Amino acid sequence: MSQRVLVTGHQGYLGTVMVPVLRNAGHDVTGLDNGYFADCVLGPEPVDLSNLPVDLRDVTAEHLRGFDAVIHLAALSNDPLGALDPQITFDINHHASVRLAHAAKEAGVSRFLYASTCSVYGAAGRDLVGEDAELNPITPYAISKVRVEDDVAALADARFTPVFLRNATAFGFSPRLRADIVLNNLMGHAVLSGVVRVLSDGTPWRPLVHAADIARAFAVCLDAPADVVSCRAYNIGTEANNLTVAQIADAVCETVPAAMLSITGESGADPRSYRVDFARARTELGFDAQWSVADGARELYEAYTAYGLTTDDFGQNFTRLARLQALRSSGSIDGAMRCVSAAV
Ligand SMILES: NC(=O)c1ccc[n+]([C@@H]2O[C@H](COP(=O)([O-])OP(=O)(O)OC[C@H]3O[C@@H](n4cnc5c(N)ncnc54)[C@H](O)[C@@H]3O)[C@@H](O)[C@H]2O)c1
């Protein structure tokens, strides 16, 4: 059924892939984004979309009236960003997200799909972790995700259906590319320098999922029966893509002619290591991720070479921490990461 959907963070890496998927499914989509990465595009310009250029921290129920569903992606989205200024991460990722959910409920929005993360499991070792496993978030980013799940779950009732999609680490091409996620990063180094540089010892486990599969999972959750999904957490990915960092690097080496593997171990022990069970989404939603890491590696290799990825773009515009630091240095955003000029 066609719905009016507001996507926060629609100008991000995942949102740029998700919007066309939702539109193709017949939904009427509006975006809300403060545009940190709006101009950071590789390849074809993304389809234009009506946008509420509002900071997440300023959203009120008035912005949300008339929507059937909110898909909430906007966030300072990764661990290094969270470490940059933990308080701002908590303000945006936790407090503003919970306020958004309250405002959505007040405005009569009936469904709230939240982009959580498998990194809520933290250091879980070799055993597969399902949604009911003990959560062990170890960064401000992951802690804020757990807090939002808890606080928003408390709002659920017959009129308001929150769903928590715990996405695996994404990979794959998006016109608003990210270089700071593992497969995209290793492929970038391979294409730009011929060397696949792994800074850990390669042993940590990572669950991976293609951006297009995440988009499909959200589309499925828009339509799923409320009595099945209300207040439910779903791991989004597939067991075949639970890989060690060394295995991910091998997939890159197999794709890029003459690429050399260098496992330096210089970043020391990485406490984030977990293998994830994705059975609940298969059973309850009929959802399974389709993209393999090998297919994603080929897609990225072709996109990086066809669209002429440069070292500058890779290290600056497509790397979240570097991009936000550059916006701060240029005065486009202030110390609280609020936009202060039309440049953003
Ligand atoms: N990419 C992944 O591997 C991954 C994995 C698991 C979960 N997630 C989650 O999915 C969501 C989307 O991730 P992404 O990779 O697209 O992130 P991204 O950083 O590419 O995009 C986030 C978007 O949110 C916007 N935004 C940030 N703060 C805002 C604010 N205060 N007001 C308005 N807009 C704001 C940014 O401008 C950006 O367009 C995030 O919540 C992230 O935590 C991502």
PDBQT file of the ligand as one rigid body, heavy atoms in Angstrom, charges set to zero:
ROOT
HETATM    1  N1  LIG A 401      26.427   2.634   6.981  1.00  0.00    +0.000 N 
HETATM    2  C1  LIG A 401      26.451   1.616   7.824  1.00  0.00    +0.000 C 
HETATM    3  O1  LIG A 401      27.302   0.740   7.748  1.00  0.00    +0.000 OA
HETATM    4  C2  LIG A 401      25.394   1.503   8.901  1.00  0.00    +0.000 A 
HETATM    5  C3  LIG A 401      25.306   0.306   9.614  1.00  0.00    +0.000 A 
HETATM    6  C4  LIG A 401      24.365   0.194  10.627  1.00  0.00    +0.000 A 
HETATM    7  C5  LIG A 401      23.526   1.258  10.913  1.00  0.00    +0.000 A 
HETATM    8  N2  LIG A 401      23.636   2.417  10.200  1.00  0.00    +0.000 N 
HETATM    9  C6  LIG A 401      22.754   3.531  10.548  1.00  0.00    +0.000 C 
HETATM   10  O2  LIG A 401      22.003   3.913   9.412  1.00  0.00    +0.000 OA
HETATM   11  C7  LIG A 401      21.775   5.312   9.415  1.00  0.00    +0.000 C 
HETATM   12  C8  LIG A 401      22.261   5.909   8.099  1.00  0.00    +0.000 C 
HETATM   13  O3  LIG A 401      23.640   5.611   7.934  1.00  0.00    +0.000 OA
HETATM   14  P1  LIG A 401      24.480   6.230   6.732  1.00  0.00    +0.000 P 
HETATM   15  O4  LIG A 401      25.625   5.316   6.525  1.00  0.00    +0.000 OA
HETATM   16  O5  LIG A 401      23.601   6.565   5.611  1.00  0.00    +0.000 OA
HETATM   17  O6  LIG A 401      25.026   7.571   7.432  1.00  0.00    +0.000 OA
HETATM   18  P2  LIG A 401      25.534   8.923   6.722  1.00  0.00    +0.000 P 
HETATM   19  O7  LIG A 401      26.487   9.547   7.691  1.00  0.00    +0.000 OA
HETATM   20  O8  LIG A 401      25.990   8.650   5.363  1.00  0.00    +0.000 OA
HETATM   21  O9  LIG A 401      24.199   9.787   6.622  1.00  0.00    +0.000 OA
HETATM   22  C9  LIG A 401      23.587  10.372   7.730  1.00  0.00    +0.000 C 
HETATM   23  C10 LIG A 401      22.768  11.539   7.240  1.00  0.00    +0.000 C 
HETATM   24  O10 LIG A 401      22.162  12.150   8.375  1.00  0.00    +0.000 OA
HETATM   25  C11 LIG A 401      22.260  13.553   8.230  1.00  0.00    +0.000 C 
HETATM   26  N3  LIG A 401      22.306  14.159   9.558  1.00  0.00    +0.000 N 
HETATM   27  C12 LIG A 401      23.231  13.936  10.522  1.00  0.00    +0.000 A 
HETATM   28  N4  LIG A 401      22.972  14.698  11.595  1.00  0.00    +0.000 NA
HETATM   29  C13 LIG A 401      21.853  15.414  11.303  1.00  0.00    +0.000 A 
HETATM   30  C14 LIG A 401      21.104  16.394  12.021  1.00  0.00    +0.000 A 
HETATM   31  N5  LIG A 401      21.463  16.805  13.244  1.00  0.00    +0.000 N 
HETATM   32  N6  LIG A 401      20.007  16.924  11.432  1.00  0.00    +0.000 NA
HETATM   33  C15 LIG A 401      19.627  16.530  10.182  1.00  0.00    +0.000 A 
HETATM   34  N7  LIG A 401      20.316  15.614   9.443  1.00  0.00    +0.000 NA
HETATM   35  C16 LIG A 401      21.414  15.075  10.006  1.00  0.00    +0.000 A 
HETATM   36  C17 LIG A 401      23.543  13.802   7.468  1.00  0.00    +0.000 C 
HETATM   37  O11 LIG A 401      23.553  15.050   6.787  1.00  0.00    +0.000 OA
HETATM   38  C18 LIG A 401      23.584  12.610   6.522  1.00  0.00    +0.000 C 
HETATM   39  O12 LIG A 401      23.023  12.924   5.267  1.00  0.00    +0.000 OA
HETATM   40  C19 LIG A 401      22.509   5.859  10.631  1.00  0.00    +0.000 C 
HETATM   41  O13 LIG A 401      21.604   6.022  11.695  1.00  0.00    +0.000 OA
HETATM   42  C20 LIG A 401      23.502   4.773  10.949  1.00  0.00    +0.000 C 
HETATM   43  O14 LIG A 401      23.854   4.775  12.304  1.00  0.00    +0.000 OA
HETATM   44  C21 LIG A 401      24.538   2.570   9.201  1.00  0.00    +0.000 A 
ENDROOT
TORSDOF 0
